[in-house]
Amino acid sequence: MPKYFAHAPAYLLAAFLVFMGVQKFGAENVIFATIAERSGIGLFEPAIRIFVGVSEIAVAGLLLAPRLRLIGALGAVGVICGAIGFHLSPWLGVSTPTTAGGAHSPALFMMAVGSFVLALFVLLRARAKTALDLPDLSASRGQTPRRPRV
């Protein structure tokens, strides 16, 4: 298997996060406007919307760098958990409006769940890779290296 295929899940997750993050900039977002209206917290639109967009793009950047992928994957899991949490809350719901006053669809919730599974996969792979790359520091301090338990 070519080496670049190993990075494909992280690149796919980064592309998704950039796609979703870019949409947070510009005109009012129906999702965040709905949360602000139903919760009575006006900070959701535009302050938290822009913060979430910046967070998604920053996490995507971390996912692109193999050495920072573990941190990026943790951030992605956190951002996507926030999205799923709001979809499961009474403020937004699983079926969300697609446009102002338009039809409702569960598509955003399904994308959040799918990206959450992908983020967990990238996190577990990055964690395993990081664990394999850690040097044995006990030998450098004059200690006898411990043998792993079998």
matplotlib code that plots the C-alpha trace (Angstrom):
import matplotlib.pyplot as plt

x = [0.0, 1.5, 2.6, 0.2, -2.8, -1.9, -2.6, -5.9, -8.3, -6.7, -6.7, -10.3, -11.3, -9.2, -11.0, -14.4, -13.5, -12.3, -15.5, -17.6, -15.5, -15.5, -19.3, -19.2, -17.9, -20.0, -23.8, -25.9, -25.9, -29.3, -28.0, -26.4, -29.4, -31.7, -29.6, -29.5, -33.2, -34.2, -31.7, -32.1, -28.3, -27.5, -23.8, -24.3, -24.8, -22.2, -19.5, -19.7, -20.3, -17.0, -15.1, -16.3, -15.3, -11.8, -11.6, -12.5, -10.0, -7.2, -7.9, -7.8, -4.4, -3.1, -4.4, -2.3, 1.0, 1.8, 3.6, 0.6, -2.0, -2.7, -3.6, -5.6, -7.5, -8.3, -9.5, -11.6, -13.3, -14.0, -15.4, -17.6, -18.8, -20.0, -21.9, -23.5, -24.3, -26.2, -28.0, -29.2, -30.2, -33.7, -32.1, -31.3, -32.5, -31.5, -33.6, -32.4, -33.5, -31.5, -32.4, -34.2, -37.8, -37.0, -37.5, -35.8, -33.3, -31.2, -28.3, -26.1, -26.6, -25.6, -22.5, -21.6, -21.9, -19.9, -17.2, -17.1, -16.4, -13.7, -12.2, -12.1, -10.4, -7.8, -7.3, -6.7, -4.3, -2.4, -2.3, -0.9, 1.7, 2.7, 3.1, 5.3, 7.5, 8.2, 11.8, 12.8, 14.0, 14.9, 18.1, 19.3, 18.9, 21.0, 18.1, 17.6, 14.9, 11.8, 10.7, 7.1, 4.6, 3.3]
y = [0.0, 3.4, 5.6, 8.5, 6.2, 6.1, 9.9, 9.8, 9.6, 12.6, 14.5, 13.7, 14.8, 18.0, 18.7, 18.2, 20.5, 23.2, 22.9, 23.2, 25.9, 28.2, 28.3, 29.9, 33.2, 35.5, 36.0, 34.8, 31.0, 29.4, 26.8, 29.3, 31.7, 28.9, 28.0, 31.7, 32.1, 28.9, 29.3, 33.1, 33.5, 36.0, 35.3, 32.2, 34.5, 35.7, 35.4, 31.6, 30.9, 32.6, 31.0, 27.5, 28.3, 29.4, 26.3, 23.9, 25.4, 25.4, 21.8, 20.9, 22.5, 20.4, 17.3, 18.0, 17.9, 14.3, 15.4, 17.4, 14.9, 13.6, 17.1, 17.8, 14.6, 15.4, 18.9, 17.4, 15.0, 17.9, 20.2, 17.4, 16.4, 20.0, 19.7, 16.4, 17.8, 20.7, 18.4, 16.3, 19.4, 20.9, 24.1, 22.5, 19.0, 16.2, 17.5, 21.0, 23.8, 23.8, 27.4, 30.2, 29.0, 26.0, 22.3, 20.4, 17.6, 15.2, 15.6, 17.8, 15.4, 12.4, 14.3, 15.1, 11.4, 10.2, 12.8, 11.8, 8.2, 9.3, 11.6, 8.7, 6.5, 9.2, 9.7, 6.0, 5.7, 8.9, 7.6, 4.2, 5.9, 8.3, 5.4, 3.5, 6.5, 7.4, 6.8, 4.7, 7.4, 5.1, 4.1, 7.7, 8.2, 5.3, 3.0, -0.4, -0.4, -2.3, -5.2, -5.0, -7.4, -10.1]
z = [0.0, -1.0, 1.9, 1.1, 1.6, 5.3, 5.4, 3.5, 6.4, 8.1, 4.8, 4.2, 7.7, 7.3, 4.0, 5.6, 8.5, 6.1, 4.1, 7.2, 8.7, 5.7, 5.7, 9.2, 7.7, 5.7, 6.1, 9.0, 9.4, 9.8, 12.3, 14.7, 14.3, 15.2, 18.3, 19.3, 18.9, 20.7, 23.6, 24.0, 24.0, 21.3, 21.5, 19.2, 16.2, 15.1, 17.9, 18.6, 14.9, 13.9, 16.8, 15.7, 12.1, 13.2, 15.4, 12.6, 10.2, 12.9, 13.7, 10.0, 9.7, 12.7, 11.0, 7.9, 9.8, 10.8, 14.0, 15.1, 14.0, 17.4, 18.7, 15.6, 16.0, 19.6, 18.5, 15.7, 18.2, 20.5, 17.8, 16.3, 19.8, 20.2, 17.0, 17.9, 21.4, 19.9, 17.5, 20.4, 22.4, 22.3, 20.9, 17.5, 17.1, 14.7, 11.8, 11.1, 8.7, 5.5, 4.7, 6.5, 6.7, 4.5, 4.9, 7.7, 7.1, 9.2, 6.7, 9.0, 11.9, 9.8, 8.5, 12.1, 13.1, 10.1, 10.7, 14.4, 13.4, 11.0, 13.7, 16.2, 13.6, 12.9, 16.6, 17.3, 14.4, 15.5, 19.0, 18.0, 15.7, 18.5, 21.0, 18.5, 17.9, 21.5, 22.5, 25.5, 27.9, 30.7, 29.1, 28.8, 32.6, 33.5, 34.2, 32.9, 30.2, 31.3, 29.2, 28.0, 29.5, 27.2]

ax = plt.figure().add_subplot(projection="3d")
ax.plot(x, y, z, "-o")
ax.set_aspect("equal")
plt.show()
